[in-house]
């Protein structure tokens, strides 16, 4: 066992003691899967598979720490421009993961509520059906909320909400003067009730939020943590460091 392996548990415990405030909602931009695969000399599918495995580990950490909501930036509207084979592989993997929700014992044990964030009209029929089944199977779960951002774009989410509001104005005669912040939030993400983001984490040494959840994150001035490890190399220590940034922000607000 190396010195690093010996010391990391000690450092983890120290970080846990420093985190007095745990964020309710963390949004994660899981960047670096492809660069991780390239670094090891494998094709991109290896990196995406490793990233999916890392997600399961991170969900266990979140349960342990008491985080209630996680939103994952899994596939953006810009990602449709990637090679057809890569997009096809990702959609197949997403479909398998959503269908896996139906039999995963952790979903029942943790009472995980799974739902999609994004534009379902852009997805293939089989993936859209898998999403529907996962959402239906977990709709009454309240222990932990996992939001998967697919076919997602920050500006597009506001456009979709605006369309829904205008549709109500036209069909139900709602007074445009009644449109306010509360009404917009009720129509974001098809009215799925996702709470404000407390903390955004981005891996892969990219220092930008890529317009992720602009209304719920930027609009509520969430804390942001950028870290160097590619997503498959993300550690519990990195998560705790991010939470420490959030904790420091809360402490400053309270002084």
C-alpha positions in Angstrom: 0.0 0.0 0.0 1.4 3.4 -1.0 1.6 6.5 1.3 -1.1 8.1 -0.8 -3.5 5.2 -0.2 -2.7 5.3 3.6 -3.2 9.1 3.9 -6.3 9.6 1.7 -8.8 8.2 4.3 -7.3 10.5 6.9 -7.7 13.5 4.5 -11.2 12.4 3.7 -12.2 12.5 7.3 -10.6 15.9 7.8 -12.6 17.3 4.8 -15.8 15.8 6.1 -15.3 17.7 9.4 -14.8 20.9 7.5 -18.0 20.5 5.6 -20.7 21.8 8.0 -23.2 22.6 5.3 -24.1 20.0 2.7 -25.7 21.2 -0.6 -29.2 20.1 -1.3 -28.6 20.0 -5.1 -25.4 19.4 -7.0 -25.1 19.7 -10.8 -22.1 17.9 -12.3 -20.6 18.4 -15.7 -18.9 15.1 -16.3 -16.1 16.1 -18.6 -13.0 14.2 -19.7 -14.3 10.7 -20.6 -12.8 10.8 -24.2 -9.5 12.4 -23.1 -9.2 9.7 -20.4 -9.6 7.0 -23.0 -7.1 8.7 -25.3 -4.6 9.0 -22.4 -4.8 5.2 -22.0 -4.7 4.4 -25.7 -8.3 3.2 -26.0 -11.2 4.3 -28.1 -13.9 6.7 -26.8 -16.3 3.9 -25.8 -13.9 2.8 -23.1 -13.9 6.3 -21.6 -17.7 6.5 -21.7 -18.0 3.1 -20.0 -15.6 4.2 -17.3 -17.5 7.4 -16.8 -20.8 5.4 -16.3 -19.1 3.2 -13.7 -17.8 6.3 -11.9 -21.4 7.7 -11.7 -22.5 4.7 -9.6 -19.7 5.3 -7.2 -20.5 9.0 -6.9 -24.2 8.2 -6.2 -23.1 6.1 -3.2 -21.0 9.0 -1.9 -23.9 11.3 -2.3 -26.1 9.0 -0.3 -23.5 8.8 2.4 -23.1 12.6 2.7 -26.8 13.4 2.6 -27.1 15.1 -0.8 -30.7 14.9 -2.0 -30.5 16.0 -5.6 -27.9 15.4 -8.3 -28.3 16.6 -11.9 -25.8 15.2 -14.4 -24.9 16.8 -17.7 -24.8 13.6 -19.8 -25.5 14.7 -23.4 -25.9 18.2 -24.7 -27.6 19.5 -27.8 -24.1 20.3 -29.2 -23.1 16.6 -28.7 -25.3 15.6 -31.7 -22.4 16.9 -33.9 -20.1 14.0 -32.7 -19.4 11.0 -34.9 -22.5 8.9 -35.6 -21.0 5.8 -34.1 -20.1 7.5 -30.8 -23.6 9.1 -30.5 -25.2 5.7 -31.3 -23.0 4.0 -28.6 -24.0 6.7 -26.0 -27.7 6.4 -26.8 -27.5 2.6 -26.4 -25.7 3.0 -23.1 -28.2 5.5 -21.8 -31.0 3.2 -22.8 -29.5 0.3 -20.9 -28.9 2.5 -17.8 -32.5 3.8 -17.8 -33.9 0.2 -18.2 -31.5 -0.9 -15.5 -33.3 1.4 -13.1 -36.2 -1.1 -13.2 -34.2 -3.9 -11.6 -31.4 -2.0 -9.7 -31.9 -2.9 -6.0 -30.2 0.4 -5.0 -33.0 2.4 -6.7 -35.5 0.7 -4.3 -33.2 0.8 -1.3 -32.4 4.5 -1.6 -35.8 5.4 -3.0 -34.2 7.1 -6.0 -36.4 9.2 -8.2 -35.0 9.2 -11.8 -36.0 11.7 -14.4 -34.7 13.3 -17.6 -34.0 16.9 -18.1 -33.8 18.1 -21.8 -35.7 17.9 -25.0 -37.1 14.3 -25.4 -38.2 15.1 -29.0 -34.6 14.9 -30.0 -34.1 11.4 -28.8 -34.6 8.1 -30.6 -37.9 6.3 -29.8 -36.3 3.4 -27.9 -34.4 5.7 -25.6 -37.4 7.9 -25.1 -39.4 4.8 -24.1 -36.7 3.7 -21.7 -36.8 7.1 -20.1 -40.5 7.0 -19.7 -40.4 3.6 -18.0 -37.7 4.7 -15.6 -39.6 7.9 -14.7 -42.8 6.0 -14.2 -41.3 3.3 -12.1 -39.7 5.8 -9.7 -42.2 8.7 -9.7 -43.2 8.1 -6.1 -39.7 7.8 -4.7 -38.6 10.7 -2.5 -35.4 9.5 -0.9 -33.0 10.8 -3.6 -33.5 12.6 -6.9 -31.3 11.9 -9.9 -31.8 14.1 -12.9 -30.2 13.1 -16.2 -29.6 15.9 -18.7 -30.0 14.5 -22.2 -30.4 16.4 -25.4 -30.0 19.4 -23.1 -29.2 23.0 -23.8 -29.3 25.8 -21.3 -30.9 28.3 -23.6 -33.2 25.6 -25.1 -34.6 24.8 -21.6 -35.8 28.4 -21.3 -37.2 28.4 -24.9 -39.2 25.2 -24.1 -40.6 26.8 -20.9 -41.6 30.0 -22.8 -43.4 27.8 -25.4 -45.4 26.1 -22.7 -46.3 29.4 -21.0 -47.4 30.9 -24.3 -49.5 27.8 -25.0 -51.3 28.3 -21.7 -51.8 32.0 -22.5 -53.4 31.1 -25.8 -55.5 28.2 -24.6 -56.5 29.3 -21.1 -56.5 33.0 -21.5 -53.9 33.7 -18.8 -53.0 37.4 -18.5 -49.4 37.9 -19.8 -49.0 40.4 -16.9 -49.3 37.3 -14.5 -46.2 35.8 -15.9 -43.5 36.0 -13.2 -40.5 34.1 -11.9 -42.6 31.5 -10.1 -44.6 30.7 -13.3 -41.4 30.3 -15.3 -39.9 27.9 -12.7 -43.1 25.9 -12.8 -42.7 25.3 -16.5 -39.0 24.6 -16.6 -38.1 21.0 -17.4 -41.7 20.1 -18.1 -42.7 21.1 -14.6 -40.6 18.5 -12.9 -40.0 20.6 -9.9 -36.2 20.6 -9.8 -34.9 22.8 -7.0 -32.2 25.6 -7.3 -28.7 24.4 -7.8 -26.4 25.0 -4.8 -23.1 23.7 -6.4 -21.8 23.1 -9.9 -18.9 20.7 -10.3 -17.0 20.4 -13.6 -14.2 17.8 -14.0 -11.6 17.6 -16.8 -9.8 20.9 -16.1 -12.3 22.9 -18.0 -13.2 26.2 -16.3 -16.6 27.0 -17.7 -20.2 26.0 -16.9 -21.3 25.5 -20.5 -24.6 27.2 -19.8 -25.7 24.3 -17.6 -29.0 25.0 -15.8 -28.7 28.8 -16.2 -32.0 29.6 -14.5 -31.5 27.3 -11.5 -27.7 27.8 -11.2 -26.6 31.2 -12.4 -30.0 32.7 -11.4 -29.4 31.6 -7.8 -25.7 32.3 -7.8 -24.6 28.7 -7.1 -21.1 27.9 -6.0 -18.8 26.5 -8.7 -15.9 24.1 -8.4 -13.6 23.2 -11.3 -11.2 20.3 -10.8 -8.5 18.7 -13.0 -9.2 15.0 -12.9 -11.1 13.5 -15.8 -14.5 12.3 -14.8 -13.5 8.6 -14.6 -10.7 9.6 -12.1 -13.0 11.8 -9.9 -12.5 10.9 -6.3 -14.5 11.3 -3.1 -11.8 13.8 -2.1 -12.7 15.9 -5.1 -16.4 15.8 -4.2 -15.6 16.8 -0.6 -13.3 19.7 -1.8 -16.2 21.0 -3.9 -18.6 20.8 -0.9 -16.0 22.7 1.1 -16.2 25.5 -1.4 -20.0 25.5 -1.0 -19.6 25.5 2.8 -17.2 28.4 2.7 -19.7 30.4 0.6 -22.5 29.7 3.0 -20.3 30.7 5.9 -19.5 34.0 4.2 -23.1 34.8 3.6 -23.9 34.2 7.3 -21.2 36.6 8.5 
